[in-house]
Amino acid sequence: MPGLHWESDRRLTAIGRTTLSVAARQAVVDGEVNSSTSVLDYGSGRGGDVRGLREMRFQAEGWDPYYASETAPQPADVVLLTYVLNIIEDTKERRGALQAAWGLAERLLVVTTRLTWDRSKVRGRQYEDGVLTSRRTFQHLFSPGELRAYVEETTGVRCVSAAPGIVYAFKSDDARLSYLARKIVPHVAWLGSGDTGSAIASVVDYTQRRGRMPQLEEMPTEMVKLLAHLQPKELQRIVRKAADPEKIDASVKVSTLSTLLFLAVELFNGRGPYSSLPISLQLDVRAFFSSYKEACRRADRLLLKLRDEAYVRGAMQASNVGKLTPTALYVHRRAIDQMPTVLRLYEHCASIAAGRPPTWSVAKLRHQGRAVSWLDYPEFDTDPHPKLRSSYMVDLTTLKTTFKSYEETANRPLLHRKHEFLAADDPDALKCRRLTQSEVRAGLYENPHLIGTEDGWEAELVRCGKELRGHRLVRRKEPIQAK
């Protein structure tokens, strides 16, 4: 099998893990690795992911040419290929390792590599298409776009960037579309039910939140059993009588837009036939559109609007969430789903192309050109003026990505007017708005060119004789003078 005989000096790149790798954690969070899936860590190194997954009571095995080569690797539902491709200096062997992992994956291959922004951490000399370190290890650093294209070319399937440097290659379009649907279409959870009455209440709740009656194939098995004695028409009559028409009408609008968003994203990634859609989306198309062709036509128009700068800028101006600047719209992640549909499509397309980072606080959507940045302010909720830790940008015209870390920066950028990034009904919006108002009254925004960084903001606080206690602005205490 290609890729099984890797040179032993590559073992030096294996590290001991006390937590799951970023890729394994992402697959668990996305629900692709769960209690019903088998997992093979192909190139498992010291076995940290295998141990971690087993501790979570998942079925996981590992194979590694140096640390775990006693038995040949066996096929599994999900195969992890974690930081393997980047350490293979021979391009034919690198591709062979990817092909071997793909051959072992029965449902999903998760490929992870180090990225180009790690170059400053890799010291050594140029060798082949990478860097040979002083420890005689090799690193080929991928860009997110390069990695996705490489996996697509080798496997022959359309892939999804789950996060920067993490690519999902699904064996079937059905599995890929199910993943996209979970990411894009709001999930309607079922209420618990233990008898016929509570089961009917759950169906009513689903209908009010989805905008249509559920079909049997969408219901939990136990609920189907509880309702088995009712004829479909009788159940429909009961639900129609009990459901709130206004809630249903509102949900019809939400579900229609979510379906259009999904179909537009799917066209961006390559659209499949109607039969390949998850069953719930097939039913949404039937309920909210005259035909699949009509739904696709409307989704195509939506995607075309994304290319119209005037239309996108108008959507940004009409958005009831976010802070609009002369160059971009900034929206907090809790408000992202409240943006106009074309802007949600904008952000989703960028995430599918190059991966949305696992941690971020604010999305920046440029209206001049097409680029999305995800900004990470780790203390956004607790710090009245949170500091920027990192920025990850995807240019949709070139699919090039840029990452910048501010962790080692002494004078970091920070945020003001936090309420402007939040939705009006956000629990923190009122508190943040009051803080902004008090800062305006105190004169802290009189020199906006000075306050964008930590040092400049602190100088203005001193000038105005103020300091912050949580989200309250108070009079600055005078320093104690030495006698």
Helices and strands as residue ranges (DSSP letters): G 8-13, H 22-29, E 38-42, H 48-55, E 59-63, E 76-82, G 85-87, H 91-104, E 105-112, G 116-121, E 124-127, E 130-133, E 138-139, H 144-155, E 159-163, E 166-170, H 173-184, H 196-210, G 216-218, H 221-226, H 232-242, H 245-269, G 274-276, H 279-288, H 292-305, H 309-318, E 323-324, E 328-332, G 333-338, H 341-354, E 362-366, E 371-376, E 390-395, E 401-405, G 418-421, H 429-441, H 454-463, E 466-469, E 472-475
